[in-house]
Amino acid sequence: MPKECVICHKGPIPGAKYKRRGQIKRTGGAGSKIVGKSLRRFLPNLQRIKIILDGTVRRVNVCTSCISAGKIHKA
């Protein structure tokens, strides 16, 4: 099963993690510089719960934003 919400199809999105060097300006430094960048994936907050989908009870991955918005009916 993919890492994707069954309701809104929210899935992983690409991003980057930056490595910085130097003291930041607001603490008296000359400013921080980016010295490295590595790619990463931002995953949605998925919960595996039992819901009623098309009249049947199924255990699926649903994101927490869909759960709190009330887009699903728990079994």
ZAMARGU-4260 file (C-alpha; in steps of 0.2 Angstrom, whole numbers, plus 5000, padded with zeros to 4 digits):
<rodrens>
0) 5000/5000/5000 | 5008/5017/4995 | 5011/5031/5008 | 4996/5040/5002 | 4979/5046/5009
5) 4964/5036/5002 | 4953/5051/5004 | 4963/5066/4997 | 4978/5057/4989 | 4990/5067/4999
10) 5007/5059/4997 | 5026/5062/4999 | 5033/5078/4992 | 5052/5081/4989 | 5062/5094/4999
15) 5079/5098/5005 | 5089/5098/5021 | 5101/5112/5022 | 5118/5111/5032 | 5123/5129/5038
20) 5139/5136/5045 | 5143/5152/5054 | 5134/5162/5068 | 5118/5170/5063 | 5117/5189/5062
25) 5104/5192/5076 | 5116/5184/5089 | 5131/5195/5083 | 5138/5185/5069 | 5142/5189/5051
30) 5128/5178/5045 | 5125/5159/5042 | 5130/5151/5025 | 5123/5136/5017 | 5137/5123/5014
35) 5128/5108/5010 | 5111/5102/5004 | 5104/5084/5004 | 5088/5079/4997 | 5074/5071/5007
40) 5055/5067/5007 | 5042/5075/5017 | 5029/5062/5022 | 5011/5065/5026 | 5005/5061/5044
45) 4995/5045/5040 | 4985/5035/5052 | 4979/5017/5048 | 4961/5017/5054 | 4945/5007/5050
50) 4933/5017/5040 | 4916/5014/5031 | 4921/5016/5012 | 4908/5012/4999 | 4897/5003/5012
55) 4910/4991/5018 | 4922/4992/5033 | 4940/4994/5027 | 4957/4997/5036 | 4965/5011/5026
60) 4978/5025/5028 | 4970/5042/5031 | 4979/5058/5034 | 4976/5067/5050 | 4969/5083/5041
65) 4955/5072/5033 | 4951/5064/5050 | 4950/5081/5059 | 4940/5089/5045 | 4927/5075/5046
70) 4929/5068/5029 | 4927/5050/5035 | 4915/5040/5045 | 4924/5028/5057 | 4918/5010/5058
</rodrens>
